[in-house]
Amino acid sequence: MKKTLSLLLTVIMLMGVLLAALPVSAAATGTIELSSGTLNIRKSPSTSAAKVGTLRDGDEVTVKAKNTQSSGVWYRIVTENGTEGYVLSDYVKLGGSSSSSGGSSSTTSSKTGRVRTKTMKIYSSKSSKSTLLATAEYQDTVTVVEMTSSSAWAKVTYNGKTGYCNKTSFELVDDGSSSTGGSTSTDGAAFIDYKKPTTTTYTSKSQVIELVNYNLANFNKNFSFQVSTTNSSSVSNLLPNAKRDVLYGYLYTGAQLDAAGLTNSIMYHMSGNTVYATVYYNEAGEVLAYYKNNTPITTSAAKSLLNKVQDILDEVVDDSMSDYEKALALHDYICENVVYSDTSMTAYEALVNGRANCQGYAEATGLLYTLAGLENHVVRATNKHTDADHGYVKVKIDGTWYVVDTTADDPMGNSNPTPRHDFFLVSDEILETRYTPWLDIYPDCNSMTLNYYQVNDLVVSSSSELSNLIREAVKDKKSSLEVWVDNYSTSNYPTSTLKKVATDNGAETVNMYRNSEMDEQCAIYFKFSY
């Protein structure tokens, strides 16, 4: 009897396991629904299992099976790029079914796309590292087979070849039409969302600043507003300074203002009780307006920047990367390909000509981040030690805001610099040991969770810990090492002692750097030669 009962219990337990892992009747299409951040894909149905990828709100997946665990109901899914793993069912809205074992996508009904970049590369899969099938030229037409809002890639046919291209490199047009209307230009890009003010008559400077910020965030060139007076002096007191009072970046500055005979990048004139404003955007502003509003690009410089940006995005990022990986890859690209120059102030000069000052670095970073789908702000500040102006970026990664300063992470005086990461995804506390922001309207950055050194396990708390890392780096013949410390002092981290560790273990020469403007919390950087 006991044996029979035991066998019965075993059968029941096995049935429970089989039911828990029961596949869905057909491979169902699912849509990820998140209020913020990203959803981790796990190797097995457990929150402690290894992460094999991430998903964002709106991503589409194929659901292969359901698995019930004590931690909840899990779906085994396959993403559009072929990543397979488990996610909690709470974040998946099931739709129709699919006979495909891969991911799903919305299909356009054979729409026509017109290439809007100098060249458009078509690959065998959704990766710039896959086989290049064809290259379409500016104004060529392609047949758009598949395109979704959640993917940066579109499936197209061109000259008999069917493959994948970055969907921002073309625009949809009506078949047989010569117009350049098209798809929503914000696909794949992430713009700051500012609500339009409801004020009807503007009586204070703060109200006008709110209106100006709304228009700058939407890259509008012209706007107007009503005031309660016709007195020019009173109206002048309402108008914000385009450099110090409002959102900064992507506007005429310096030589561009001089060449245009302008005194400011935002010019105002009055007619009765109406104030009319005209905004002058630089090349990056034109590119962003093109993506945001489908505003035609009219200058050759902006067209060159658009082509360059498209090439960079094709080369550096792809759909399989997390937001952290995209932010890091673009940060390193800028540090490796731009040289500091006091006289070059724009993203165009940084990315096309390869040289820029801090403002150019910041605008280049902001431009690439925006088009890669990373929401961000260009921030202007004053150096506390030198009183010089400075520019950097605040970017949102996985729902949390961080600071990125590509200028500070690009060592000067080095024609082939190794990027540093002193200021990659850091908090306001770290940046504001050096800089005072001009405005306080930007999101607070209070986290160091995704800081480069935290993610890569390069935080040390003692000289002995650092010595161990130096030994490992020299043993592996690495050319450099960078670490983060929260307790820097010359006694805690003696230069001569740490250099000796490197030379004793095989390095011929050692250089040790630290940003002298940083406090106890800082990065320490080593360069080795053998």
C-alpha positions in Angstrom: 0.0 0.0 0.0 2.8 2.4 0.9 4.6 1.5 -2.3 1.4 2.2 -4.3 0.9 5.5 -2.5 4.5 6.5 -3.2 4.2 5.8 -6.9 1.0 7.8 -7.0 2.6 10.8 -5.3 5.5 10.5 -7.8 3.2 10.6 -10.7 1.3 13.6 -9.3 4.6 15.4 -8.8 5.8 14.7 -12.3 2.4 15.9 -13.7 2.8 19.1 -11.7 6.3 19.6 -13.2 5.0 18.9 -16.7 2.0 21.2 -16.2 4.3 24.0 -14.9 6.5 23.8 -18.0 3.6 23.2 -20.4 4.2 25.0 -23.7 1.6 27.4 -25.0 -0.6 25.8 -27.7 1.0 28.0 -30.4 3.9 30.3 -30.4 2.2 33.5 -29.2 3.2 37.1 -29.9 3.8 39.1 -26.8 4.3 42.9 -26.2 6.4 44.1 -23.3 4.6 46.6 -21.1 6.8 48.6 -18.6 6.1 51.9 -16.8 9.8 52.6 -16.8 13.2 51.1 -17.1 14.0 47.7 -18.7 13.0 44.1 -18.2 15.8 41.5 -17.6 15.8 38.3 -19.7 16.9 35.5 -17.4 18.7 32.2 -18.4 16.2 30.2 -16.3 12.9 31.1 -14.6 14.3 32.7 -11.5 15.1 36.3 -10.5 18.5 35.1 -9.4 19.4 33.5 -12.7 22.0 35.0 -15.0 20.8 37.9 -17.2 21.1 37.1 -20.9 19.5 40.3 -22.2 17.1 43.2 -21.6 13.8 44.4 -23.1 12.1 47.8 -23.3 8.5 48.9 -23.2 6.9 48.1 -26.5 9.4 45.4 -27.6 7.7 42.4 -29.2 8.7 38.8 -28.4 7.6 35.3 -29.3 6.3 33.4 -26.2 7.3 29.7 -26.5 6.2 28.2 -23.2 4.8 29.0 -19.7 6.6 27.9 -16.5 5.0 28.4 -13.0 7.4 28.8 -10.1 7.1 30.0 -6.5 8.5 33.4 -7.7 5.6 33.7 -10.2 4.6 32.7 -13.8 7.4 32.9 -16.3 7.3 32.9 -20.1 10.1 31.4 -22.2 10.5 33.9 -25.0 12.6 34.6 -28.1 13.4 38.2 -29.0 13.6 39.8 -32.5 17.4 39.4 -32.5 17.2 35.7 -31.4 17.9 36.0 -27.7 16.1 33.2 -25.8 15.3 33.2 -22.1 12.7 33.8 -19.4 10.7 36.8 -18.3 7.9 37.2 -15.7 4.5 37.0 -17.4 3.3 40.1 -15.5 5.2 42.3 -18.0 4.0 40.5 -21.2 0.7 41.3 -22.9 -0.1 38.3 -25.2 -1.4 39.0 -28.7 -2.0 36.7 -31.7 0.0 33.6 -32.6 3.0 33.2 -34.8 4.3 30.1 -36.6 7.8 31.5 -36.5 10.3 30.5 -33.9 11.9 33.9 -33.9 10.7 37.3 -32.9 7.8 39.1 -34.4 7.3 42.5 -36.1 4.6 44.6 -37.6 4.5 44.4 -41.3 3.9 47.4 -43.5 1.8 46.7 -46.6 4.7 47.0 -49.1 5.3 50.7 -48.5 8.0 52.6 -50.4 10.9 54.2 -48.5 13.3 56.9 -49.9 16.9 57.0 -48.7 17.6 60.2 -46.8 21.3 59.6 -45.9 24.3 59.6 -48.3 24.3 55.9 -48.2 22.1 53.2 -46.6 23.7 49.9 -45.8 21.5 46.7 -45.9 22.7 43.7 -43.8 21.7 40.1 -43.7 20.5 40.4 -40.1 19.8 43.1 -37.5 23.4 43.8 -36.9 26.0 45.9 -38.6 28.4 43.0 -38.0 26.5 40.7 -40.3 27.0 40.3 -44.0 26.6 43.5 -46.0 24.1 42.7 -48.8 23.8 46.0 -50.6 24.3 49.8 -50.3 21.5 52.2 -51.4 22.4 55.8 -52.3 20.7 59.1 -51.4 17.2 59.4 -52.8 17.1 55.7 -54.0 13.8 53.9 -53.2 13.4 50.6 -51.4 10.4 48.4 -50.6 9.7 48.3 -46.9 8.8 44.8 -45.9 8.6 45.0 -42.1 9.0 47.7 -39.5 8.1 48.0 -35.8 8.2 51.0 -33.4 10.2 48.9 -30.9 13.2 48.1 -33.2 15.8 50.4 -34.8 15.9 48.0 -37.8 13.6 47.7 -40.8 13.4 44.8 -43.3 13.7 46.2 -46.9 14.2 45.0 -50.5 16.6 46.8 -52.8 17.8 45.7 -56.2 16.6 42.2 -55.6 18.3 41.9 -52.1 16.2 41.6 -49.0 17.8 42.5 -45.7 17.9 44.9 -42.7 18.8 48.6 -42.5 18.6 51.3 -39.8 15.1 52.6 -40.3 16.1 56.2 -39.6 18.1 56.1 -42.9 15.0 56.3 -45.0 11.5 57.9 -44.9 8.2 56.5 -46.0 6.6 58.0 -49.1 3.4 57.4 -51.0 4.0 55.1 -53.9 4.2 57.2 -57.1 4.5 60.4 -55.1 7.5 62.8 -55.3 6.8 64.2 -51.9 9.0 63.5 -48.9 6.4 63.0 -46.3 6.9 59.9 -44.2 7.2 58.0 -41.1 7.3 59.4 -37.6 10.7 60.9 -37.3 11.0 60.1 -33.6 11.2 56.3 -34.3 14.3 55.0 -32.5 15.1 58.5 -31.0 14.3 59.7 -27.5 13.4 63.4 -27.1 12.8 65.3 -23.9 9.0 65.6 -23.3 8.0 69.1 -22.3 4.3 70.0 -22.0 3.1 73.0 -23.8 2.3 75.9 -21.4 -1.4 76.8 -21.1 -0.7 80.5 -20.4 -2.6 82.9 -22.7 -1.0 86.2 -21.6 2.6 86.2 -20.4 3.3 88.5 -17.4 6.4 87.0 -15.9 9.9 85.9 -17.0 9.4 82.4 -15.5 6.3 82.0 -17.8 8.3 83.0 -20.9 11.1 80.7 -19.9 8.7 77.8 -19.7 7.4 78.6 -23.2 10.9 79.0 -24.7 12.0 75.7 -23.2 9.0 74.0 -24.7 9.9 75.3 -28.1 13.6 74.5 -27.8 12.8 70.9 -26.7 10.7 70.6 -29.9 13.2 72.3 -32.1 10.6 74.9 -33.3 12.2 77.8 -35.2 9.4 80.3 -34.8 6.8 81.0 -32.1 4.9 83.9 -30.6 3.1 84.9 -27.4 0.9 87.6 -26.0 2.0 90.1 -23.4 -0.1 92.5 -21.3 1.9 95.6 -22.2 3.3 97.4 -25.3 6.1 99.0 -23.2 9.3 97.7 -24.8 11.3 98.1 -21.5 8.8 96.1 -19.6 8.7 93.4 -22.3 12.5 93.3 -22.3 12.5 92.3 -18.7 10.3 89.3 -19.5 12.7 87.9 -22.1 15.2 85.2 -20.9 18.9 85.1 -21.8 19.3 82.4 -24.4 22.6 81.3 -22.8 21.9 81.5 -19.1 18.2 81.2 -18.5 16.9 78.4 -20.8 17.7 74.9 -22.0 21.1 75.0 -23.7 22.5 73.3 -26.7 22.2 73.1 -30.5 22.0 76.8 -31.0 24.1 79.4 -32.9 27.1 80.5 -30.9 30.4 82.4 -31.5 31.4 82.4 -35.1 27.9 81.3 -36.3 26.3 84.4 -34.7 29.0 86.7 -36.0 28.7 85.3 -39.6 24.9 85.8 -39.5 25.2 89.3 -38.0 23.2 88.2 -34.9 23.6 89.2 -31.3 21.8 86.2 -29.9 20.6 82.7 -30.9 17.0 83.7 -30.0 15.8 87.0 -31.5 12.6 88.8 -30.5 10.5 91.5 -32.1 7.2 93.1 -31.1 4.0 94.0 -33.0 1.4 95.4 -30.7 0.9 93.0 -27.8 2.5 90.1 -29.6 6.1 89.0 -29.2 7.6 87.0 -32.1 10.6 84.8 -31.5 13.0 83.3 -34.0 15.4 80.5 -33.0 18.7 79.9 -34.8 19.8 76.2 -34.6 23.2 74.9 -35.6 23.7 71.8 -37.7 22.9 69.4 -34.8 19.7 71.3 -34.2 18.7 70.9 -37.8 19.4 67.1 -37.7 17.3 66.8 -34.5 14.5 68.9 -35.9 14.5 66.5 -38.9 14.1 63.5 -36.7 11.6 65.2 -34.4 9.4 67.0 -36.9 10.5 65.9 -40.4 11.7 69.5 -40.9 13.7 69.5 -44.2 17.5 69.8 -43.9 18.6 72.7 -46.1 22.3 73.3 -45.3 25.1 71.1 -46.7 26.8 71.1 -43.3 23.7 69.6 -41.6 23.4 67.0 -44.4 27.0 66.0 -43.8 26.4 65.7 -40.1 23.3 63.6 -40.7 25.3 61.2 -42.9 28.1 61.0 -40.3 25.8 60.4 -37.4 24.1 57.6 -39.4 27.5 56.0 -40.1 28.5 56.2 -36.4 25.2 54.6 -35.2 25.5 51.8 -37.8 29.1 51.2 -36.7 28.9 51.5 -33.0 25.4 50.4 -31.7 22.9 47.7 -32.6 19.6 46.4 -31.3 21.1 43.7 -29.1 22.8 46.2 -26.9 21.4 47.4 -23.6 21.1 51.2 -22.9 24.2 51.0 -20.7 26.2 49.4 -23.5 25.0 52.0 -26.1 25.9 54.8 -23.7 29.4 53.4 -23.1 30.1 52.6 -26.8 29.1 56.1 -27.9 31.1 57.7 -25.0 34.2 55.8 -26.0 33.7 56.6 -29.7 33.7 60.3 -29.0 36.7 60.1 -26.7 38.7 58.1 -29.3 37.7 60.2 -32.4 37.6 63.8 -31.2 40.5 66.0 -30.2 40.0 69.0 -27.9 40.1 72.4 -29.6 39.1 75.7 -28.0 37.8 77.2 -31.2 35.4 74.5 -32.3 32.0 74.6 -30.5 29.5 72.3 -32.2 28.6 68.7 -32.7 29.3 69.1 -36.4 32.9 70.2 -35.7 33.3 67.3 -33.2 31.9 64.5 -35.3 32.7 65.7 -38.9 35.9 67.5 -38.3 37.1 65.6 -35.3 37.8 68.5 -33.0 35.8 70.5 -30.5 35.7 72.2 -27.1 33.6 71.0 -24.2 30.4 72.4 -25.7 31.1 70.5 -28.9 31.8 67.3 -27.0 28.6 67.7 -25.0 26.4 68.4 -28.1 27.9 65.5 -29.9 27.2 63.2 -27.0 23.7 64.5 -26.6 23.0 64.2 -30.4 24.2 60.6 -30.6 22.5 59.6 -27.3 19.2 61.1 -28.5 19.2 59.3 -31.9 20.3 56.0 -30.2 17.2 56.2 -28.0 18.7 57.6 -24.8 16.8 60.6 -23.3 19.3 63.3 -22.2 20.0 67.0 -21.5 23.0 69.1 -22.5 24.0 71.0 -19.4 26.2 74.1 -19.1 28.2 74.9 -16.0 31.1 76.9 -14.6 34.3 75.4 -13.4 34.7 76.1 -9.7 38.5 76.2 -10.0 39.0 78.2 -13.2 35.7 80.0 -13.7 35.7 78.7 -17.3 32.4 77.6 -19.0 31.9 73.8 -19.4 29.4 71.4 -21.0 28.3 67.9 -20.2 25.3 65.6 -20.5 22.7 64.1 -18.2 21.3 60.9 -19.6 18.6 58.5 -18.4 19.6 54.8 -18.3 17.1 52.1 -17.1 14.9 54.8 -15.7 17.6 56.5 -13.6 19.5 59.8 -14.5 23.3 59.9 -14.6 26.0 62.4 -15.6 28.4 61.8 -18.5 31.3 64.2 -19.3 33.1 63.0 -22.5 35.4 66.1 -22.5 36.9 65.2 -19.1 37.2 61.5 -20.1 39.2 62.3 -23.2 42.8 62.9 -22.1 44.3 66.0 -23.8 47.6 66.1 -25.6 47.3 62.5 -26.8 46.7 61.9 -30.5 45.4 58.4 -29.9 43.8 58.5 -26.5 42.6 55.7 -24.4 39.1 56.7 -23.1 38.9 57.1 -19.4 35.7 56.8 -17.4 36.1 59.1 -14.4 32.8 60.8 -15.4 30.8 58.0 -17.1 27.4 57.6 -15.4 28.2 59.4 -12.2 26.1 61.3 -9.7 25.7 65.1 -9.4 27.8 64.9 -6.3 30.8 63.8 -8.3 30.5 66.4 -11.1 29.6 69.2 -8.8 32.9 68.9 -6.9 34.2 70.6 -10.1 31.3 72.5 -11.7 28.3 74.7 -10.8 25.4 74.2 -13.3 23.9 77.4 -14.6 20.3 76.1 -14.2 18.6 73.9 -11.7 15.8 72.6 -14.0 17.5 69.3 -14.9 16.7 66.0 -13.3 18.7 65.1 -10.2 21.4 62.4 -10.6 21.7 60.6 -7.3 22.9 57.2 -8.3 26.2 55.5 -8.9 24.7 52.0 -9.5 25.6 51.9 -13.2 28.9 53.8 -12.9 31.6 52.2 -15.1 33.7 51.1 -12.1 30.8 49.7 -10.2 29.6 47.6 -13.2 33.2 46.4 -14.0 34.2 45.6 -10.4 36.9 48.2 -10.4 36.2 49.9 -7.0 39.0 49.5 -4.5 39.2 50.6 -0.9 42.9 50.1 -0.1 46.4 50.1 -1.5 46.7 46.4 -1.2 43.5 45.8 -3.3 44.8 48.2 -5.9 48.2 46.4 -5.9 46.5 43.1 -6.7 44.8 44.6 -9.7 48.0 46.2 -10.9 49.8 42.8 -10.7 46.9 41.1 -12.7 47.0 43.9 -15.3 50.8 43.7 -15.8 50.7 39.9 -15.9 48.1 40.1 -18.7 50.3 42.8 -20.5 47.5 45.4 -20.4 48.4 48.9 -21.5 46.2 50.6 -18.9 44.2 50.2 -15.7 41.7 52.5 -14.1 40.0 52.1 -10.7 37.7 54.1 -8.5 38.4 55.0 -4.8 36.3 56.7 -2.2 39.1 57.5 0.1 42.0 58.9 -1.9 45.0 60.5 -0.2 48.7 60.3 -1.0 49.2 58.2 2.1 46.4 55.8 1.3 47.6 55.3 -2.3 51.4 56.2 -2.4 52.5 56.7 -6.0 56.0 55.3 -5.6 54.7 52.1 -4.0 52.1 51.5 -6.6 54.5 52.1 -9.5 57.0 49.7 -7.9 54.4 47.0 -7.8 54.0 47.4 -11.6 57.7 47.4 -12.4 58.5 44.5 -10.0 56.0 42.4 -12.0 57.2 43.2 -15.5 56.2 46.7 -16.5 59.1 48.8 -17.9 57.5 52.2 -17.3 54.4 53.2 -15.4 52.5 56.5 -15.4 49.9 57.2 -12.7 47.2 59.9 -13.1 44.5 61.4 -11.0 42.3 64.4 -11.7 43.7 67.0 -9.3 40.3 68.8 -9.2 38.7 65.8 -7.6 38.3 65.2 -3.9 38.6 61.9 -2.1 36.1 60.2 -4.5 38.0 59.9 -7.7 39.4 57.6 -10.4 43.1 56.6 -10.5 44.5 55.7 -13.9 47.7 53.8 -14.9 49.5 53.4 -18.2 52.0 50.6 -18.6 54.7 50.0 -21.2 56.7 46.8 -21.5 
